[in-house]
Amino acid sequence: MQRFVKSYLTESIKTLREGYAAIVLSIITDILAGIFLGRFHEILRWMPGLIVLIPGAIALRGNIFGSLGSRLGSGIHLGLIDKFELRNSFVIENVKATLYLTILFSILLGAISSFLCKFVKIECIGIEYFVVISLFGGLISGIIMLVLTFLIAFVSSSKGYDPDNVTTPLITALGDFFTVPSIIVSAILVGNLIKFNPILIEVLWYIVILVFIGNIMYVILREGRNVWRIVCESSAVLVLCSFLGSISGILIEYNLSKFLLLPSLLVMIPAFLEEGGNIGSILASRLSSRLHLGLIEPEFKLDKNLVMELISSFILCFCVFPLVGIMNFISSKLTNLQTLNLIDTILLTTISGVILTIIISLITVLLSFISYRRGYDPDNILIPIVTSTADILGIMILIFTFDFLFL
């Protein structure tokens, strides 16, 4: 028993030390992304419905590159890679699969966002604008994120850190930071193309359709088994997550009036949702590596290793969500946004965060065991589902808690 407690404390401190620094950076970048989005609100007004695309684009970048980071972490633990080499088949396969997924699902996300806007009768731009903006934004941020994901995974490993604790929160944080500006830049570019010659958007629309079909056919007919497996296993999940991400945007659109009561809550949304996803993603990534290594059996019982992972997640929860409240309060004051007082802000983020962590942890354990027992690689499945689910649940929980405490 004494050995277990000592081992638990050592592992928890290690997880907290390695993961917390990355999550603090994540909170900062998420708040900056929220402020950046607020600065360019005129573009959102000029292109109605574009806000529905943004949560899905943020989630998609985190899902694709979070899964890549998780696979790299497992590859490092298993000794398949130790540095970036283009001669290494593991590296090449992951680069190819990630690029295919970025292109295919950026296009699909634009189409889904357009469909949902029309389905719920929200005034919006045409599907060709959604798709072109989503693809351009995806390519800009995706290329940057591909380089950064490999860099973070190998540097963290070389410094003696567990990539499972560091890679995912850093990737999702940087994904948020680069995705919002990329979508805005893409929207500005498309807007300028419309002014120059409206026919160009139609030409780009047809090119995008050809690119979508061409990528699918190439993966099916030419790529090897491992790339095919990553794309196939990830695709089933990313289709669902693209819908969930767009639904998150719809929820924000419908509840915008509540958040406008206190504009600081709009800045809070990216950071709160991201940290809920980060806690679940760290747990998912660690469970995946331990399942591969045989340290945890996919059985629905509380063995000591699983208990250690769950407790570490809740320690992280109580360290992270109060910090979200503090930093949101400070940023709101600095930008002259109306906000709750400091204590109420911390109370809102902490209570909402604890509820979200409980639900997300249960979902993560359940899905990791089920996917592993069915022969699927959890690295391709868990993080996309966890982060997208955290987005929808996070918005609902934050709205519920705000209404319960202050309305």
Stockholm file with secondary structure:
# STOCKHOLM 1.0

chainA/1-407         MQRFVKSYLTESIKTLREGYAAIVLSIITDILAGIFLGRFHEILRWMPGLIVLIPGAIALRGNIFGSLGSRLGSGIHLGLIDKFELRNSFVIENVKATLYLTILFSILLGAISSFLCKFVKIECIGIEYFVVISLFGGLISGIIMLVLTFLIAFVSSSKGYDPDNVTTPLITALGDFFTVPSIIVSAILVGNLIKFNPILIEVLWYIVILVFIGNIMYVILREGRNVWRIVCESSAVLVLCSFLGSISGILIEYNLSKFLLLPSLLVMIPAFLEEGGNIGSILASRLSSRLHLGLIEPEFKLDKNLVMELISSFILCFCVFPLVGIMNFISSKLTNLQTLNLIDTILLTTISGVILTIIISLITVLLSFISYRRGYDPDNILIPIVTSTADILGIMILIFTFDFLFL
#=GR chainA/1-407 SS CHHHHHHHHHHHHHHHHHHHHHHHHHHHHHHHHHHHHHHTHHHHHHSTTHHHHHHHHHHHHHHHHHHHHHHHHHHHHTTSCSSCCTTCHHHHHHHHHHHHHHHHHHHHHHHHHHHHHHHTTCCCCCHHHHHHHHHHHHHHHHHHHHHHHHHHHHHHHHTTCCHHHHHHHHHHHHHHHHHHHHHHHHHHHHHHHHHHCTHHHHHHHHHHHHHHHHHHHHHHHHSCHHHHHHHHHHHHHHHHHHHHHHHHHHHHHHTHHHHHTSTHHHHHHHHHHHHHHHHHHHHHHHHHHHHHHTSSCSCSSCCHHHHHHHHHHHHHHHHHHHHHHHHHHHHHHHTTCCCCCHHHHHHHHHHHHHHHHHHHHHHHHHHHHHHHHTTCCHHHHHHHHHHHHHHHHHHHHHHHHHHHHHC
#=GC SS_cons         CHHHHHHHHHHHHHHHHHHHHHHHHHHHHHHHHHHHHHHTHHHHHHSTTHHHHHHHHHHHHHHHHHHHHHHHHHHHHTTSCSSCCTTCHHHHHHHHHHHHHHHHHHHHHHHHHHHHHHHTTCCCCCHHHHHHHHHHHHHHHHHHHHHHHHHHHHHHHHTTCCHHHHHHHHHHHHHHHHHHHHHHHHHHHHHHHHHHCTHHHHHHHHHHHHHHHHHHHHHHHHSCHHHHHHHHHHHHHHHHHHHHHHHHHHHHHHTHHHHHTSTHHHHHHHHHHHHHHHHHHHHHHHHHHHHHHTSSCSCSSCCHHHHHHHHHHHHHHHHHHHHHHHHHHHHHHHTTCCCCCHHHHHHHHHHHHHHHHHHHHHHHHHHHHHHHHTTCCHHHHHHHHHHHHHHHHHHHHHHHHHHHHHC
//
